């Protein structure tokens, strides 16, 4: 497995990539908000790719993990730009696997590629997809005090369930997210099979949010797996095996 880096954007931010050589369809991993490419789900996908002889590509968004930059500069536009740049380094058909925020970015990535005539995305696997999260899961959930702080200080801090450090949500992130909202436009057309894994006890991306996404995916083959006792991370061994099963099926074209 090789570790490489590429420079992205006008500011030349450096994006770290872990790449496993292998045949197509490759597995392209898009992580969640503040996640790293060495996390349990990303590592499980890499190991699966190795077992199946498939290529695997995973990376850290700018400001996270091994990539350069300041996390507070992060926006959907910047992270999507990075995802597109990393995807451009892959070859052949790819199964794009997005977790949480990565699920939203996977849909945006696929749309941007297909708008340019690139149909290399063979399938999408969305794990607790946080589609339109800056609006539906952030701004509309803020208290009046948080909205005031966001506007006046340019950011608001919230306690994180996954780190001792708080989540820092910037006004720049929220405003930029408006440019990428998918739900207001009605049907979401992917042009490929979509598989969704969702925890029934997910408090960060509730199952109702996944049901909302389902109601917009009306023109492509979709499989939906609800894990009743699953929480947001879906990183227990039983959860990971469900993820592996989905990827194996899509890789075999079943």
Secondary structure as GFF3:
##gff-version 3
##sequence-region A 1 254
A	DSSP	beta_strand	2	8	.	.	.	ID=ss1
A	DSSP	beta_strand	13	20	.	.	.	ID=ss2
A	DSSP	beta_strand	23	30	.	.	.	ID=ss3
A	DSSP	alpha_helix	40	52	.	.	.	ID=ss4
A	DSSP	beta_strand	54	59	.	.	.	ID=ss5
A	DSSP	three_ten_helix	71	73	.	.	.	ID=ss6
A	DSSP	alpha_helix	76	87	.	.	.	ID=ss7
A	DSSP	beta_strand	94	99	.	.	.	ID=ss8
A	DSSP	alpha_helix	101	115	.	.	.	ID=ss9
A	DSSP	beta_strand	121	127	.	.	.	ID=ss10
A	DSSP	alpha_helix	133	133	.	.	.	ID=ss11
A	DSSP	pi_helix	134	138	.	.	.	ID=ss12
A	DSSP	three_ten_helix	139	141	.	.	.	ID=ss13
A	DSSP	alpha_helix	144	153	.	.	.	ID=ss14
A	DSSP	beta_strand	155	158	.	.	.	ID=ss15
A	DSSP	beta_strand	167	170	.	.	.	ID=ss16
A	DSSP	alpha_helix	171	177	.	.	.	ID=ss17
A	DSSP	three_ten_helix	178	180	.	.	.	ID=ss18
A	DSSP	three_ten_helix	183	185	.	.	.	ID=ss19
A	DSSP	beta_strand	193	199	.	.	.	ID=ss20
A	DSSP	alpha_helix	207	216	.	.	.	ID=ss21
A	DSSP	beta_strand	222	227	.	.	.	ID=ss22
A	DSSP	alpha_helix	237	252	.	.	.	ID=ss23
###
